[in-house]
Amino acid sequence: MSHSDPSTLISRGRKAGLSTRELYAALAARPPEGQDGQVGQTDENGYVSQINEQGQCVYRPARGESE
């Protein structure tokens, strides 16, 4: 999927004849860009992201995974 800003995607959708409802539904379905998955969710490599005391995102092996 393209990593274009929302205004560019809306413009392209308008040119393609999409309605406002279709455009916003498509934008809402996109995963957030520039962010990791949800904090506390295990990723595909078996690691969980957490926020430490300094506000930084750190990765730890998921429970039950060998280190």
Contacts in CASP RR format, 6 or more apart in sequence:
PFRMAT RR
TARGET T0000
AUTHOR 0000-0000-0000
METHOD contacts of the structure
MODEL  1
MSHSDPSTLISRGRKAGLSTRELYAALAARPPEGQDGQVGQTDENGYVSQ
INEQGQCVYRPARGESE
1 30 0 8 1.000
2 9 0 8 1.000
3 33 0 8 1.000
4 12 0 8 1.000
6 27 0 8 1.000
9 23 0 8 1.000
9 26 0 8 1.000
9 27 0 8 1.000
10 23 0 8 1.000
10 27 0 8 1.000
13 23 0 8 1.000
14 23 0 8 1.000
18 26 0 8 1.000
31 37 0 8 1.000
36 43 0 8 1.000
36 49 0 8 1.000
36 57 0 8 1.000
37 43 0 8 1.000
37 49 0 8 1.000
38 49 0 8 1.000
39 49 0 8 1.000
39 50 0 8 1.000
39 51 0 8 1.000
39 57 0 8 1.000
40 48 0 8 1.000
40 49 0 8 1.000
40 50 0 8 1.000
41 48 0 8 1.000
41 49 0 8 1.000
42 48 0 8 1.000
42 62 0 8 1.000
43 49 0 8 1.000
43 59 0 8 1.000
46 61 0 8 1.000
46 62 0 8 1.000
46 65 0 8 1.000
47 59 0 8 1.000
47 60 0 8 1.000
47 61 0 8 1.000
47 62 0 8 1.000
48 59 0 8 1.000
48 60 0 8 1.000
48 61 0 8 1.000
48 62 0 8 1.000
49 57 0 8 1.000
49 58 0 8 1.000
49 59 0 8 1.000
50 57 0 8 1.000
50 58 0 8 1.000
50 59 0 8 1.000
50 60 0 8 1.000
51 57 0 8 1.000
51 58 0 8 1.000
52 58 0 8 1.000
61 67 0 8 1.000
END
